[in-house]
Amino acid sequence: AQVERLARLQSSNDARTQRQVEELENKVRAAEKARHDRARADLVATHISRQQQLKWKADRKMQDKLEQDHFASQLGELNKRLREEELQRAIDARKERERLDDYLFDQMAQRQAEELAERKAEVDEAEHINQFLADEEGIFQQYAQMCVQELKDEGKTTKPIELLLTRKEKLFD
């Protein structure tokens, strides 16, 4: 009976030890599983974090490209608008120069017409003066001839008056 009791005790100790070993093995397995789960969760979190960072990087790259495209588009439109404005300024400047040239041409034509009218008036006046002088000369010559004839009729010498008339003709030729 003691052997049985010892065997039972031994069996009970063995069972308890076995339970403790199993319990300890279960705890170790649970700890390893928890550590493995934590490691797996860390790997998943790291993977997710890396994926998120890669996505952010790709999004940022795409946003930068969109901004660059937008900037290039805006710059193109600005350049086009500036070229159009420059062209319009050149057209306006040319129209202004043409308008000014037309004005100056009209002014020159008017001045030439005025100068021509003044010259014509001067020529007309000179012709009138020449005609008047010719008429006066004719009247004078007629008077001088009458005087010379009168002197001849009276029998007086006409040489002095003829000399004066000849000198006068030489002076005015």
Backbone as a printed PyTorch tensor [residue, N CA C, xyz], in Angstrom:
tensor([[[   0.7950,   -1.1540,    0.0000],
         [   0.0000,    0.0000,    0.0000],
         [   0.8580,    1.2450,    0.0000]],

        [[   1.9380,    1.1310,    0.6460],
         [   2.7870,    2.3060,    0.6280],
         [   3.3840,    2.5120,   -0.7480]],

        [[   3.6180,    1.4350,   -1.3510],
         [   4.1730,    1.5310,   -2.6940],
         [   3.0970,    2.1370,   -3.5750]],

        [[   1.8980,    1.7300,   -3.2920],
         [   0.8280,    2.2750,   -4.1060],
         [   0.6670,    3.7490,   -3.7970]],

        [[   0.7390,    4.0510,   -2.5260],
         [   0.6130,    5.4320,   -2.1210],
         [   1.7710,    6.2260,   -2.7020]],

        [[   2.9400,    5.6960,   -2.6280],
         [   4.1150,    6.3690,   -3.1830],
         [   3.9570,    6.4620,   -4.6960]],

        [[   3.4660,    5.4060,   -5.2600],
         [   3.2900,    5.4190,   -6.6970],
         [   2.2300,    6.4460,   -7.0490]],

        [[   1.1280,    6.5320,   -6.2040],
         [   0.1020,    7.5290,   -6.4470],
         [   0.6740,    8.9190,   -6.2420]],

        [[   1.4230,    9.0590,   -5.1960],
         [   2.0470,   10.3410,   -4.8840],
         [   3.0030,   10.7190,   -6.0100]],

        [[   3.7600,    9.6910,   -6.3810],
         [   4.7180,    9.9050,   -7.4730],
         [   3.9250,   10.2530,   -8.7250]],

        [[   2.8550,    9.5370,   -8.9660],
         [   2.0370,    9.7520,  -10.1350],
         [   1.3870,   11.1350,  -10.0370]],

        [[   0.9560,   11.5000,   -8.8300],
         [   0.3320,   12.8020,   -8.6150],
         [   1.3840,   13.8970,   -8.8300]],

        [[   2.6030,   13.6740,   -8.3070],
         [   3.6980,   14.6320,   -8.5080],
         [   4.0530,   14.7250,   -9.9990]],

        [[   4.1180,   13.5200,  -10.5950],
         [   4.4430,   13.5050,  -12.0260],
         [   3.3480,   14.2480,  -12.8210]],

        [[   2.0870,   14.0000,  -12.4430],
         [   0.9850,   14.6550,  -13.1370],
         [   1.0560,   16.1740,  -12.9090]],

        [[   1.3280,   16.5570,  -11.6450],
         [   1.4390,   17.9840,  -11.3260],
         [   2.6240,   18.5820,  -12.0840]],

        [[   3.7530,   17.8900,  -12.0630],
         [   4.9480,   18.3720,  -12.7630],
         [   4.6320,   18.4540,  -14.2540]],

        [[   3.9420,   17.3990,  -14.7110],
         [   3.5770,   17.3620,  -16.1210],
         [   2.6750,   18.5450,  -16.4380]],

        [[   1.7090,   18.8250,  -15.5490],
         [   0.8070,   19.9570,  -15.7520],
         [   1.5910,   21.2650,  -15.7320]],

        [[   2.5390,   21.3310,  -14.7720],
         [   3.3510,   22.5590,  -14.6680],
         [   4.2130,   22.7120,  -15.9260]],

        [[   4.7760,   21.6150,  -16.4030],
         [   5.5870,   21.6540,  -17.6210],
         [   4.6970,   22.0780,  -18.7840]],

        [[   3.4850,   21.4550,  -18.8610],
         [   2.5760,   21.8060,  -19.9400],
         [   2.1500,   23.2740,  -19.8190]],

        [[   1.8880,   23.6730,  -18.5660],
         [   1.5070,   25.0610,  -18.3320],
         [   2.6310,   26.0060,  -18.7570]],

        [[   3.8490,   25.6370,  -18.3600],
         [   5.0170,   26.4390,  -18.7070],
         [   5.2190,   26.4330,  -20.2250]],

        [[   5.0660,   25.2770,  -20.8450],
         [   5.1910,   25.2040,  -22.2960],
         [   4.1060,   26.0470,  -22.9620]],

        [[   2.8810,   25.9840,  -22.3890],
         [   1.7870,   26.8080,  -22.9340],
         [   2.1010,   28.2930,  -22.7820]],

        [[   2.6620,   28.6540,  -21.6270],
         [   3.0180,   30.0600,  -21.3960],
         [   4.1150,   30.4860,  -22.3740]],

        [[   5.1120,   29.5850,  -22.5540],
         [   6.2100,   29.8940,  -23.4800],
         [   5.6570,   30.0280,  -24.8830]],

        [[   4.7670,   29.0690,  -25.2770],
         [   4.1630,   29.1390,  -26.5930],
         [   3.3310,   30.4090,  -26.7430]],

        [[   2.5820,   30.7310,  -25.6780],
         [   1.7500,   31.9380,  -25.7180],
         [   2.6500,   33.1720,  -25.8250]],

        [[   3.7500,   33.1750,  -25.0420],
         [   4.6870,   34.2990,  -25.0890],
         [   5.3230,   34.3870,  -26.4780]],

        [[   5.7310,   33.2060,  -27.0190],
         [   6.3100,   33.1990,  -28.3590],
         [   5.2840,   33.6300,  -29.3900]],

        [[   4.0310,   33.1620,  -29.2270],
         [   2.9760,   33.5530,  -30.1550],
         [   2.7230,   35.0560,  -30.0450]],

        [[   2.6990,   35.5590,  -28.7830],
         [   2.4830,   36.9910,  -28.5840],
         [   3.6350,   37.7750,  -29.2060]],

        [[   4.8760,   37.2880,  -28.9840],
         [   6.0370,   37.9640,  -29.5560],
         [   5.9780,   37.8880,  -31.0840]],

        [[   5.6210,   36.6730,  -31.5760],
         [   5.4910,   36.4930,  -33.0140],
         [   4.3810,   37.3970,  -33.5600]],

        [[   3.2470,   37.4810,  -32.8720],
         [   2.1340,   38.3450,  -33.2940],
         [   2.5610,   39.8150,  -33.2630]],

        [[   3.2930,   40.1930,  -32.1890],
         [   3.7900,   41.5690,  -32.0980],
         [   4.7510,   41.8670,  -33.2540]],

        [[   5.6620,   40.9160,  -33.4960],
         [   6.6190,   41.0980,  -34.5900],
         [   5.8740,   41.2000,  -35.9190]],

        [[   4.8710,   40.3150,  -36.0670],
         [   4.0840,   40.3450,  -37.2990],
         [   3.3200,   41.6620,  -37.3930]],

        [[   2.7370,   42.1190,  -36.2810],
         [   2.0120,   43.3930,  -36.2640],
         [   2.9770,   44.5380,  -36.5750]],

        [[   4.1970,   44.4550,  -35.9970],
         [   5.2050,   45.4930,  -36.2830],
         [   5.5750,   45.4860,  -37.7600]],

        [[   5.7520,   44.2700,  -38.3200],
         [   6.0690,   44.1710,  -39.7450],
         [   4.9370,   44.7230,  -40.5960]],

        [[   3.7070,   44.3610,  -40.2180],
         [   2.5440,   44.8720,  -40.9600],
         [   2.4840,   46.3910,  -40.8290]],

        [[   2.6960,   46.9270,  -39.5990],
         [   2.6630,   48.3750,  -39.3810],
         [   3.7770,   49.0470,  -40.1790]],

        [[   4.9710,   48.4510,  -40.1740],
         [   6.1020,   49.0020,  -40.9320],
         [   5.7810,   48.9780,  -42.4220]],

        [[   5.2320,   47.8550,  -42.8860],
         [   4.8590,   47.7340,  -44.2890],
         [   3.8090,   48.7910,  -44.6570]],

        [[   2.8000,   48.9110,  -43.8030],
         [   1.7390,   49.9050,  -44.0510],
         [   2.3390,   51.3080,  -44.0420]],

        [[   3.2240,   51.5810,  -43.0780],
         [   3.8620,   52.8870,  -42.9920],
         [   4.6830,   53.1700,  -44.2520]],

        [[   5.4570,   52.1580,  -44.6840],
         [   6.2570,   52.3410,  -45.9000],
         [   5.3520,   52.5650,  -47.1000]],

        [[   4.2860,   51.7860,  -47.1970],
         [   3.3430,   51.9500,  -48.3020],
         [   2.7260,   53.3490,  -48.2780]],

        [[   2.3720,   53.8030,  -47.0550],
         [   1.7940,   55.1440,  -46.9180],
         [   2.8130,   56.2040,  -47.3370]],

        [[   4.0710,   56.0430,  -46.9100],
         [   5.1160,   56.9940,  -47.2870],
         [   5.3370,   56.9850,  -48.7980]],

        [[   5.3560,   55.7900,  -49.3890],
         [   5.5130,   55.6950,  -50.8380],
         [   4.3320,   56.3560,  -51.5490]],

        [[   3.1250,   56.1420,  -51.0000],
         [   1.9390,   56.7690,  -51.5880],
         [   2.0300,   58.2910,  -51.4650]],

        [[   2.4420,   58.7700,  -50.2740],
         [   2.6010,   60.2170,  -50.0910],
         [   3.6470,   60.7770,  -51.0520]],

        [[   4.7480,   60.0330,  -51.1960],
         [   5.8100,   60.4700,  -52.0980],
         [   5.2820,   60.5250,  -53.5290]],

        [[   4.5510,   59.4870,  -53.9420],
         [   3.9710,   59.4610,  -55.2900],
         [   2.9600,   60.5930,  -55.4530]],

        [[   2.1190,   60.7950,  -54.4180],
         [   1.1450,   61.8910,  -54.4680],
         [   1.8420,   63.2380,  -54.5720]],

        [[   2.8970,   63.4110,  -53.7870],
         [   3.6430,   64.6680,  -53.8020],
         [   4.2860,   64.8730,  -55.1760]],

        [[   4.8350,   63.7720,  -55.7320],
         [   5.4540,   63.8440,  -57.0560],
         [   4.4010,   64.2130,  -58.1000]],

        [[   3.2250,   63.5820,  -58.0010],
         [   2.1490,   63.8760,  -58.9360],
         [   1.6920,   65.3290,  -58.7670]],

        [[   1.5720,   65.7820,  -57.5040],
         [   1.1590,   67.1610,  -57.2450],
         [   2.1920,   68.1390,  -57.8060]],

        [[   3.4820,   67.8210,  -57.6010],
         [   4.5480,   68.6710,  -58.1520],
         [   4.4520,   68.7290,  -59.6730]],

        [[   4.1960,   67.5700,  -60.3000],
         [   4.0680,   67.5450,  -61.7560],
         [   2.8650,   68.3660,  -62.1990]],

        [[   1.7450,   68.2150,  -61.4810],
         [   0.5550,   69.0040,  -61.8210],
         [   0.8360,   70.4950,  -61.6680]],

        [[   1.5360,   70.8570,  -60.5840],
         [   1.8760,   72.2670,  -60.3710],
         [   2.8110,   72.7650,  -61.4600]],

        [[   3.7970,   71.9340,  -61.8330],
         [   4.7110,   72.3310,  -62.9030],
         [   3.9650,   72.4840,  -64.2210]],

        [[   3.0640,   71.5440,  -64.5100],
         [   2.2670,   71.6470,  -65.7320],
         [   1.4070,   72.8990,  -65.7080]],

        [[   0.7840,   73.1560,  -64.5490],
         [  -0.0450,   74.3520,  -64.3990],
         [   0.8090,   75.6090,  -64.5630]],

        [[   1.9750,   75.6160,  -63.9230],
         [   2.8850,   76.7560,  -64.0230],
         [   3.3240,   76.9560,  -65.4710]],

        [[   3.6760,   75.8450,  -66.1460],
         [   4.0970,   75.9390,  -67.5460],
         [   2.9470,   76.4750,  -68.4020]],

        [[   1.7390,   75.9940,  -68.1240],
         [   0.5680,   76.4650,  -68.8620],
         [   0.3460,   77.9580,  -68.6230]],

        [[   0.4120,   78.3600,  -67.3550],
         [   0.2270,   79.7760,  -67.0150],
         [   1.3190,   80.6210,  -67.6460]],

        [[   2.5580,   80.1150,  -67.6030],
         [   3.6730,   80.8410,  -68.1890],
         [   3.4800,   80.9620,  -69.6990]],

        [[   3.0130,   79.8900,  -70.3270],
         [   2.7330,   79.9350,  -71.7670],
         [   1.6680,   80.9660,  -72.0920]],

        [[   0.6040,   80.9740,  -71.2970],
         [  -0.4700,   81.9550,  -71.5190],
         [   0.0390,   83.3710,  -71.2970]],

        [[   0.8550,   83.5470,  -70.2470],
         [   1.4150,   84.8710,  -69.9690],
         [   2.3090,   85.3140,  -71.1210]],

        [[   3.1610,   84.4100,  -71.6090],
         [   4.0280,   84.7500,  -72.7360],
         [   3.2060,   85.1060,  -73.9670]],

        [[   2.1500,   84.3370,  -74.2150],
         [   1.2810,   84.6140,  -75.3640],
         [   0.6400,   85.9890,  -75.2160]],

        [[   0.1210,   86.2740,  -74.0040],
         [  -0.5130,   87.5640,  -73.7640],
         [   0.4980,   88.7040,  -73.9220]],

        [[   1.7280,   88.4870,  -73.4060],
         [   2.7580,   89.5260,  -73.5320],
         [   3.1370,   89.7540,  -75.0010]],

        [[   3.2270,   88.6510,  -75.7700],
         [   3.5330,   88.7980,  -77.2060],
         [   2.4070,   89.5620,  -77.8950]],

        [[   1.1540,   89.2300,  -77.5580],
         [   0.0210,   89.9340,  -78.1660],
         [   0.0300,   91.4100,  -77.7920]],

        [[   0.3330,   91.7090,  -76.5190],
         [   0.3940,   93.1040,  -76.0860],
         [   1.5260,   93.8430,  -76.7950]],

        [[   2.6770,   93.1930,  -76.9280],
         [   3.8140,   93.7990,  -77.6190],
         [   3.4690,   94.0600,  -79.0780]],

        [[   2.8140,   93.0770,  -79.7120],
         [   2.3920,   93.2490,  -81.0980],
         [   1.4000,   94.4080,  -81.2110]],

        [[   0.4500,   94.4800,  -80.2680],
         [  -0.5330,   95.5600,  -80.2940],
         [   0.1520,   96.9140,  -80.1040]],

        [[   1.1450,   96.9590,  -79.1790],
         [   1.8860,   98.2220,  -78.9910],
         [   2.6220,   98.6050,  -80.2710]],

        [[   3.2100,   97.6150,  -80.9540],
         [   3.9220,   97.9020,  -82.2040],
         [   2.9410,   98.4040,  -83.2660]],

        [[   1.7650,   97.7580,  -83.3460],
         [   0.7450,   98.1900,  -84.3110],
         [   0.2850,   99.6080,  -83.9800]],

        [[   0.0290,   99.8640,  -82.6910],
         [  -0.4160,  101.1950,  -82.2760],
         [   0.6550,  102.2430,  -82.5700]],

        [[   1.9300,  101.8870,  -82.2910],
         [   3.0290,  102.8340,  -82.5480],
         [   3.1240,  103.1140,  -84.0470]],

        [[   2.9690,  102.0650,  -84.8650],
         [   3.0380,  102.2600,  -86.3180],
         [   1.8800,  103.1440,  -86.7970]],

        [[   0.6730,  102.8790,  -86.2810],
         [  -0.4860,  103.7130,  -86.6630],
         [  -0.2470,  105.1670,  -86.2490]],

        [[   0.3160,  105.3480,  -85.0460],
         [   0.5920,  106.7060,  -84.5680],
         [   1.6320,  107.3810,  -85.4700]],

        [[   2.6890,  106.6270,  -85.8480],
         [   3.6960,  107.1940,  -86.7560],
         [   3.0670,  107.5460,  -88.1020]],

        [[   2.2150,  106.6530,  -88.6270],
         [   1.5500,  106.9320,  -89.9020],
         [   0.6520,  108.1570,  -89.7830]],

        [[  -0.0710,  108.2560,  -88.6630],
         [  -0.9390,  109.4220,  -88.4510],
         [  -0.1050,  110.6910,  -88.3940]],

        [[   1.0260,  110.6050,  -87.6650],
         [   1.9170,  111.7650,  -87.5570],
         [   2.5300,  112.0950,  -88.9130]],

        [[   2.9390,  111.0500,  -89.6590],
         [   3.4860,  111.2870,  -91.0060],
         [   2.4460,  111.9470,  -91.8980]],

        [[   1.1990,  111.4560,  -91.8480],
         [   0.1250,  112.0640,  -92.6400],
         [  -0.0810,  113.5200,  -92.2530]],

        [[  -0.0580,  113.7750,  -90.9360],
         [  -0.2340,  115.1480,  -90.4580],
         [   0.9030,  116.0320,  -90.9710]],

        [[   2.1530,  115.5230,  -90.8400],
         [   3.3080,  116.3050,  -91.2990],
         [   3.2650,  116.5020,  -92.8130]],

        [[   2.8550,  115.4520,  -93.5570],
         [   2.7440,  115.5700,  -95.0060],
         [   1.6990,  116.6270,  -95.3680]],

        [[   0.5380,  116.5640,  -94.6920],
         [  -0.5080,  117.5680,  -94.9440],
         [  -0.0060,  118.9600,  -94.6080]],

        [[   0.7400,  119.0660,  -93.5050],
         [   1.2650,  120.3650,  -93.0910],
         [   2.2810,  120.8760,  -94.1280]],

        [[   3.1440,  119.9740,  -94.6200],
         [   4.1170,  120.3680,  -95.6480],
         [   3.4050,  120.7930,  -96.9270]],

        [[   2.3970,  120.0220,  -97.3170],
         [   1.6460,  120.3510,  -98.5310],
         [   0.9660,  121.7120,  -98.3740]],

        [[   0.4040,  121.9520,  -97.1980],
         [  -0.2510,  123.2400,  -96.9400],
         [   0.7720,  124.3670,  -96.9810]],

        [[   1.9560,  124.1310,  -96.3550],
         [   3.0070,  125.1530,  -96.3480],
         [   3.4960,  125.4160,  -97.7760]],

        [[   3.6630,  124.3380,  -98.5700],
         [   4.1020,  124.5160,  -99.9570],
         [   3.0570,  125.2880, -100.7560]],

        [[   1.7800,  124.9620, -100.5030],
         [   0.7130,  125.6740, -101.2070],
         [   0.7240,  127.1500, -100.8160]],

        [[   0.9460,  127.4190,  -99.5130],
         [   1.0040,  128.8170,  -99.0590],
         [   2.2010,  129.5340,  -99.6750]],

        [[   3.3840,  128.8570,  -99.6990],
         [   4.5770,  129.4660, -100.2890],
         [   4.3680,  129.7080, -101.7810]],

        [[   3.7410,  128.7400, -102.4680],
         [   3.4650,  128.8970, -103.8890],
         [   2.5230,  130.0810, -104.1130]],

        [[   1.5090,  130.1920, -103.2500],
         [   0.5700,  131.3160, -103.3790],
         [   1.2950,  132.6340, -103.1200]],

        [[   2.2030,  132.6430, -102.1160],
         [   2.9600,  133.8680, -101.8380],
         [   3.8580,  134.2290, -103.0230]],

        [[   4.5530,  133.1970, -103.5860],
         [   5.4260,  133.4540, -104.7450],
         [   4.6090,  133.9640, -105.9330]],

        [[   3.4410,  133.3390, -106.1340],
         [   2.5850,  133.7770, -107.2440],
         [   2.1410,  135.2150, -107.0090]],

        [[   1.8170,  135.5320, -105.7510],
         [   1.4140,  136.9120, -105.4390],
         [   2.5810,  137.8660, -105.6730]],

        [[   3.7920,  137.4300, -105.2800],
         [   4.9730,  138.2790, -105.5000],
         [   5.2480,  138.4620, -106.9880]],

        [[   5.1170,  137.3330, -107.7380],
         [   5.3340,  137.4180, -109.1940],
         [   4.2830,  138.3340, -109.8150]],

        [[   3.0330,  138.1720, -109.4130],
         [   1.9590,  139.0210, -109.9440],
         [   2.2350,  140.4840, -109.6010]],

        [[   2.6620,  140.7280, -108.3640],
         [   2.9640,  142.1010, -107.9460],
         [   4.1400,  142.6540, -108.7510]],

        [[   5.1830,  141.7720, -108.9430],
         [   6.3380,  142.2130, -109.7310],
         [   5.9210,  142.5130, -111.1710]],

        [[   5.0370,  141.6660, -111.7340],
         [   4.5540,  141.9200, -113.0920],
         [   3.7780,  143.2290, -113.1540]],

        [[   2.9620,  143.4820, -112.1280],
         [   2.2060,  144.7390, -112.0850],
         [   3.1540,  145.9220, -111.9890]],

        [[   4.1800,  145.7430, -111.1380],
         [   5.1610,  146.8410, -110.9850],
         [   5.8960,  147.0490, -112.3050]],

        [[   6.3230,  145.9270, -112.9370],
         [   7.0180,  146.0430, -114.2310],
         [   6.1130,  146.6930, -115.2780]],

        [[   4.8490,  146.2750, -115.2870],
         [   3.8970,  146.8690, -116.2300],
         [   3.7230,  148.3550, -115.9400]],

        [[   3.6260,  148.6800, -114.6360],
         [   3.4800,  150.0890, -114.2530],
         [   4.7110,  150.8780, -114.6830]],

        [[   5.9170,  150.2770, -114.4190],
         [   7.1560,  150.9700, -114.8070],
         [   7.2570,  151.1050, -116.3280]],

        [[   6.8390,  150.0110, -117.0270],
         [   6.8580,  150.0880, -118.4870],
         [   5.9110,  151.1670, -118.9740]],

        [[   4.7320,  151.2430, -118.3590],
         [   3.7800,  152.2910, -118.7300],
         [   4.3540,  153.6650, -118.4330]],

        [[   4.9570,  153.7800, -117.2590],
         [   5.5770,  155.0580, -116.8700],
         [   6.7050,  155.4150, -117.8430]],

        [[   7.5080,  154.3830, -118.1920],
         [   8.6140,  154.6040, -119.1360],
         [   8.0550,  155.0380, -120.4820]],

        [[   6.9950,  154.3650, -120.9080],
         [   6.3590,  154.7470, -122.1740],
         [   5.8750,  156.1810, -122.1340]],

        [[   5.2300,  156.5420, -121.0220],
         [   4.7280,  157.9160, -120.8670],
         [   5.9040,  158.8950, -120.8790]],

        [[   6.9910,  158.4970, -120.1340],
         [   8.1780,  159.3670, -120.0830],
         [   8.7910,  159.5090, -121.4760]],

        [[   8.9470,  158.3670, -122.1970],
         [   9.5390,  158.4220, -123.5400],
         [   8.6750,  159.2850, -124.4650]],

        [[   7.3870,  159.1360, -124.3300],
         [   6.4760,  159.9440, -125.1510],
         [   6.6370,  161.4140, -124.8150]],

        [[   6.6960,  161.7170, -123.5160],
         [   6.8900,  163.1090, -123.0760],
         [   8.2320,  163.6420, -123.5660]],

        [[   9.3180,  162.7660, -123.4170],
         [  10.6520,  163.1870, -123.8460],
         [  10.6410,  163.4580, -125.3560]],

        [[   9.9770,  162.5940, -126.1270],
         [   9.9110,  162.7970, -127.5730],
         [   9.1560,  164.0790, -127.9040]],

        [[   8.1450,  164.3460, -127.1200],
         [   7.3900,  165.5840, -127.3340],
         [   8.2640,  166.7920, -127.0400]],

        [[   9.0520,  166.6870, -125.9680],
         [   9.9470,  167.7970, -125.6010],
         [  11.0120,  167.9960, -126.6840]],

        [[  11.5940,  166.8730, -127.1460],
         [  12.6320,  166.9560, -128.1900],
         [  12.0080,  167.5530, -129.4520]],

        [[  10.8140,  167.1330, -129.7820],
         [  10.1440,  167.6500, -130.9750],
         [   9.8460,  169.1330, -130.8240]],

        [[   9.4360,  169.5370, -129.6220],
         [   9.1380,  170.9390, -129.3540],
         [  10.3960,  171.7880, -129.5120]],

        [[  11.5300,  171.2480, -128.9790],
         [  12.8000,  171.9640, -129.0930],
         [  13.2050,  172.0560, -130.5630]],

        [[  12.9950,  170.9850, -131.3320],
         [  13.3320,  171.0040, -132.7480],
         [  12.4490,  172.0060, -133.4690]],

        [[  11.1800,  172.0180, -133.1010],
         [  10.2540,  172.9470, -133.7440],
         [  10.6310,  174.3940, -133.4400]],

        [[  11.1630,  174.6260, -132.2900],
         [  11.5760,  175.9780, -131.9030],
         [  12.9500,  176.2730, -132.4690]],

        [[  13.6140,  175.2820, -133.0120],
         [  14.9100,  175.4770, -133.6490],
         [  16.0390,  175.4110, -132.6490]],

        [[  15.8040,  174.9030, -131.4980],
         [  16.8410,  174.8320, -130.4850],
         [  17.5640,  173.5110, -130.6210]],

        [[  18.7660,  173.4390, -130.0400],
         [  19.5700,  172.2230, -130.1130],
         [  18.9880,  171.1650, -129.1690]],

        [[  18.9540,  169.9410, -129.6260],
         [  18.3770,  168.8430, -128.8570],
         [  19.4460,  167.9080, -128.3020]],

        [[  20.7250,  168.2050, -128.5600],
         [  21.8070,  167.3450, -128.1260],
         [  21.8510,  167.1600, -126.6150]],

        [[  21.7720,  168.1950, -125.7810],
         [  21.8660,  167.9740, -124.3310],
         [  20.7710,  167.0400, -123.8180]],

        [[  19.5690,  167.2300, -124.2630],
         [  18.4810,  166.3790, -123.7790],
         [  18.6320,  164.9630, -124.2920]],

        [[  19.1100,  164.7880, -125.5340],
         [  19.3290,  163.4590, -126.0800],
         [  20.4390,  162.7460, -125.3220]],

        [[  21.5330,  163.4820, -124.9260],
         [  22.6110,  162.9030, -124.1140],
         [  22.0660,  162.4420, -122.7680]],

        [[  21.2420,  163.2430, -122.1470],
         [  20.6460,  162.8690, -120.8620],
         [  19.7720,  161.6210, -121.0140]],

        [[  19.0150,  161.5720, -122.0660],
         [  18.1490,  160.4190, -122.2960],
         [  18.9810,  159.1620, -122.5590]],

        [[  20.1180,  159.2960, -123.2640],
         [  20.9870,  158.1620, -123.5370],
         [  21.6350,  157.6830, -122.2530]],

        [[  22.1060,  158.6110, -121.4040],
         [  22.6970,  158.2410, -120.1200],
         [  21.6750,  157.5350, -119.2500]],

        [[  20.4600,  158.0260, -119.2370],
         [  19.4050,  157.4110, -118.4500],
         [  19.1610,  155.9810, -118.9210]],

        [[  19.1580,  155.7660, -120.2130],
         [  18.9540,  154.4170, -120.7600],
         [  20.0930,  153.5120, -120.3480]],

        [[  21.3540,  154.0270, -120.3830],
         [  22.5120,  153.2190, -119.9750],
         [  22.4610,  152.8950, -118.4940]],

        [[  21.9910,  153.8280, -117.6780],
         [  21.9070,  153.6160, -116.2240],
         [  20.8970,  152.5200, -115.8940]],

        [[  19.8220,  152.4490, -116.5830],
         [  18.7510,  151.5030, -116.2390],
         [  18.7930,  150.1930, -117.0190]],

        [[  19.7700,  150.0070, -117.9000],
         [  19.8780,  148.7430, -118.6240],
         [  20.5960,  147.7290, -117.8600]]])
